[in-house]
Amino acid sequence: MTAAAATASVQKSRGSIGRIGGFCAANAVWLLVSFAYLTVFPYYASINNPNENVRVFATRAIVEFRELSINRASVGWGYVNDKAVVGRKLYSSKAPGTSFLGVPVYAAQVFMARALHLGTPSRAAITLGLRLFTVALPMCVFLFFFGRWVLRLTESPAARDLLLVGVGLGTMLYPYGVIFVGHAQAAALAFSSFMLLCPPGGEPASRARLAWAGALAGLAVLFEYQVMFVAVALAVYAVLRYRRQALAFVAGAAPTALLFGVYHAALFGRPWELPFGHLENPEFASLHNKAQLFGMRAPSPGALVAVLFSVSLGLFVFSPFLLVGAGAAVAGLFRGPRRESAIILASTAAMVGFLACVP
């Protein structure tokens, strides 16, 4: 009996090792891309990056002071830009999703440091924890499911691996996917919504999938205000493809819209009031006052060219392979799939157009 049990245990262990080995072999490229996300920490305190740091301040305010105002959270940490001001209270001017997601991570860091008598965690340690658990790890999870979706769509492991490397490491998703900002999170949420709306094989999405797609689209806006344009495009696509069933998409987005309104009413007095009308920085405030929607103005052809082809910030300069995707989407308008190609182009045009409208 003992020998038989030992043999069975060994065989079970070998089976488990075999399954793990098979998973690693099949997902080797994803594992390597994930390694790149989880092993870099570009942290330079002297830069005082407001895009990231004001979000860290907001998370600290919630955890340590039980408030949304960052006045007390700023004490000892110094000045940070990108704040909104209401009366004498200062707030983060960024969409709150990233800061909210960081709350349990920050709280766990503080708790563990106190339990182990390690003292107060440093800003660098706090930032590392927030980046790792709220941005980098979720991006690895997104890329895993993105790769599975591509594989089912194309039935080509080579296409899956090529896109994992190209999108995961060859676009701005990578640098923004390793710092505590909402850009990569919002992009992942929005595209996850698209994947749910467009199951491979052409089969329609169930009501549950539509509800989850709506929830993810709504959450994307909670992480980056400007992704509202993409969320609208996703909603239009859901209506065009699913007709009345698209109500499930709307229902899925409703809780986030409610949270969105409650948060802004608490800070700025009205659910539809955004922080851009309350910017502390006089230069930023002046730009917003000249163009009320996200500080936008009429699109500039020069800015449009710069956004796409400038050596300093051009999308197709940093990621030239995306030209292939843009060309394929245009071709899809004529050869199909038309609706899916249209939403990809509409979303891209909306975000590029937004950047071309920002002073």
ABEGO torsion letter per residue (X at the ends): XAAAAAAAAAAAAAAAAAAAAAAAAAAAAAAAAAAAAAABBBBBAAAGBAAAAAAAAAAAAAAAAGBABAAAAABGAEBBBGBBBBEABBBBABBAAAAAAAAAAAAAAAAAAAAAGAEBBBAAAAAAAAAAAAAAAAAAAAAAAAAAAAAAAAGBAAAAAAAAAAAAAABAAAAAAABBBAAAAAAAAAAAAAAAABBBGGBBBBAAAAAAAAAAAAAAAAABAAAAAAAAAAAAAAAAAAEAAAAAAAAAAAAAAAAAAAAAAAAAGBAABBAAAABABAAAAAAAAABABGGBBBBBAAAAAAAAABAAABAAAABAAAAAAAAAAAAAAAAOBAAAAAAAAAAAAAAAAAAAABX
